[in-house]
């Protein structure tokens, strides 16, 4: 499955992660990573199917806490991991499957 990665820079406020999850609720999110370390801005990396990427980017840009949203296509290495996961070779946390 072709997918895209969105890197979101956010102001870390109370409820930022909840608002992010709510915004992404109606989309197929393949992966979501969130990190926040004061005083730096929070950062989220969201992986979605490529056909939904522009729409998700537009929705994220409308969030109050969002400072920037960068859209980049996933690289071939990430596509290989996704294929391995689909075939049962790699677990979602990066280990080997059964």
GICORGI-V653789 format. One record per residue. N is the residue number from 1. RES is the residue in one small letter. PHI is phi in whole degrees, -180 to 180 (999 if undefined). PSI is psi in whole degrees, -180 to 180 (* if undefined). Layout:
BEGIN
n & res & phi & psi
N & RES & PHI & PSI
N & RES & PHI & PSI
END
This chain:
BEGIN
n & res & phi & psi
1 & x & 999 & 129
2 & x & -79 & 136
3 & x & -140 & 169
4 & x & -130 & 155
5 & x & -113 & 131
6 & x & -112 & 126
7 & x & -105 & 119
8 & x & -113 & 128
9 & x & -105 & 128
10 & x & -131 & 156
11 & x & -78 & 123
12 & x & -79 & 98
13 & x & -119 & 171
14 & x & -62 & 125
15 & x & 90 & 5
16 & x & -59 & -48
17 & x & -64 & -39
18 & x & -65 & -41
19 & x & -66 & -37
20 & x & -64 & -47
21 & x & -62 & -40
22 & x & -65 & -40
23 & x & -65 & -36
24 & x & -87 & -5
25 & x & -54 & -38
26 & x & -90 & 10
27 & x & -120 & 156
28 & x & -80 & 101
29 & x & -96 & 122
30 & x & -85 & -38
31 & x & -149 & 149
32 & x & -144 & 125
33 & x & -124 & 135
34 & x & -132 & 135
35 & x & -141 & 142
36 & x & -143 & 127
37 & x & -142 & 110
38 & x & -61 & 145
39 & x & -92 & 5
40 & x & -71 & 158
41 & x & -64 & 154
42 & x & -75 & 159
43 & x & -138 & 137
44 & x & -129 & 141
45 & x & -120 & 122
46 & x & -120 & 131
47 & x & -113 & 125
48 & x & -133 & 160
49 & x & -59 & 142
50 & x & -55 & -40
51 & x & -63 & -24
52 & x & -96 & -7
53 & x & -60 & -46
54 & x & -67 & -41
55 & x & -64 & -43
56 & x & -64 & -42
57 & x & -59 & -45
58 & x & -62 & -42
59 & x & -66 & -40
60 & x & -66 & -38
61 & x & -62 & -25
62 & x & -82 & -9
63 & x & -69 & 143
64 & x & -63 & -40
65 & x & -78 & -13
66 & x & -79 & 131
67 & x & -98 & -35
68 & x & -159 & 150
69 & x & -135 & 118
70 & x & -108 & 130
71 & x & -107 & 125
72 & x & -139 & 140
73 & x & -68 & 149
74 & x & -72 & 147
75 & x & -83 & 170
76 & x & -62 & -33
77 & x & -64 & -40
78 & x & -68 & -37
79 & x & -63 & -38
80 & x & -66 & -40
81 & x & -65 & -41
82 & x & -63 & -41
83 & x & -65 & -42
84 & x & -64 & -39
85 & x & -63 & -44
86 & x & -63 & -32
87 & x & -88 & 0
88 & x & 85 & 12
89 & x & -87 & -24
90 & x & -134 & 133
91 & x & -81 & 162
92 & x & -59 & -22
93 & x & -94 & 8
94 & x & 97 & -4
95 & x & -84 & -179
96 & x & -84 & 145
97 & x & -74 & 178
98 & x & -76 & *
END
